[in-house]
Amino acid sequence: MVWGRIVDAISTPKLPEGEPTKLPQYFPVEPKGCERHAQTLFACLTNEATEKARDMEKAGLLKSYFPDVQMKPTDENAAKLVASGAAADNPDLPKPGENPLDQCRLQIAYYQRCCERELKKKKNWLLTEPYRVQEEYRYSKTKNEVGKDD
């Protein structure tokens, strides 16, 4: 336990090279013992990654999750600058194919390493368990069923 903390303080986590940065499957979980890493990751996602995503959205560089939806730039000036190639000279402008999560790559690696270690412990088992929402708290299927008692 103590040895793990010392190793964490001295070494840096292994960053995967060549693959896109993504959040782990258990992402919003904050296990006991990983509060510091989780809070720094949440702060990075809230600030740096969100700013980068908004800049990409303004320039029209974000890709949609849906194939039939075409993303349009919200800021024509930024879109013109990116299209003209000025993004290579200015590091503040987004580039095509960038991942907003790359801003938080180190924080994601620390969070992932800590969670992989801490989620195995008994005190954090409950965080990995799937849960079932009771029937009365689920959304109804039609508008006519709202408030209807059987």
N, C-alpha and C positions, 0 to 999 in steps of 0.2 A: 504494500500500500504506500509506504513512504518512498520506497525505491521508485515506484511509478511516477510519483510527483517530482522527484529529483530528475528523472529522465525526461519528463515533460518540460521541465524548466530549462534544461540544457539543450535538448535536441529540437529540431523543427520537424513537423510531419512531412511525410513523403507526398509530394504533389504529383498527381498523374499527368504525364506529358502526352501530348498528341490527341487527347480526347477532350470534348467540350466540358466546360465547368457546369455542373448541375448539383442541385440540392439532393441530399440523401432521402430515401423513402420515408424515414421517420422524422422528417424535418422539423415540424413545429414543436417537437418534444423538448422539454428542458429537464433532463434528469438531475437528481441530486448529485452534486459534485461537478457538474458541468455548467453551473450558472454563469460563471465569468465568460466562458467561451461562447455560450448561447447568447448572452447579452451583447457581446462585441459583434457577433454575427448579425443579430437583429438590428443593431445600430448601423452596421455597414449596409445591410440590405435597405434600410429605411433611407439612408442618405446617399451614399456614393452610387449604389446600383440603380436606385430609382432615378437619380439625376441623369445617369447615363442612358437609361431606358427612355426617359422623356426627351433627351436630346436626339436620340435615334428616331423617336416618334415624330418629332418636329421636322427632321430631315427626310422622313419617309423611308427609313431604312429597316424598320421592324417588319418581320414576317408574321403573317396571320396564322393562327392555328387551323383555320378553315380554308380549304383550297379555293373556294369560290369567292372569298372576300379579298378585295384588292385594297391595300393600305395606301392612303393618300397623305402627302406631307401636310402638316398643319402650319408650318412656317415656310413660305415660298423662298425667302432669302437664304435660309439655311439649306434648303434643298438645292438651290442654284449653286451655292458655295461647294457643297459636297459633289455635285455633278460636274463642276468645272475642274475638280482635282485639287482644290485648295486644302482639302483635308490632309493631304500628305505633308504640307508645310505647317499647318496649325494642329498641335496635339489636342486642342480642346474640341475640335470638330470630330463627330463620330465617323467611323469608316465602315464600308459595307462588310457584312459578315461578322461584325464584332458581337461578342456575348456580354450583356450587361453584368452577368455574374462574375466575369473575370476581375472586376474591381474587388470582389470579396473572396478571391481564390484561397488566400492564406487562412482567412477566418473560417472558411468552409472546411478546410483540411484539419484545423485544430478542433473544430466542433465535431467532425466526423470521427476523429481519433478518440476524443474523449467519450463520445456517446457509445462507440463500439465497446469501449472498456466498461463504462458505467451501466449500460443497459443490461449487462449480464448479471449484475448484482441483484440480490433478492429485493432490496428496497425499491428498485426501479422496475420490477417485473410488470407491475400494473400498467405502466406506460406503454408497453408493447402489446398488451392484450387487446383484441378486437372487442368492441362493445356493440350492444344492440339497443336501438332506440325503441322505447315502448310504443305500442300502437297508438295510444292517446296523444302522444307528442309528435306524431308524424303528420305531414301535410296531407290534406284530403285530396282525392283525385279529381273531383268536380266541385264547382261552386255550390251546387245544391246540397252537398253532403255537409257543409259547414254548419255546425250547431245542431245537427240532426242526431237524435238519440234513437238507437234501435231497441 
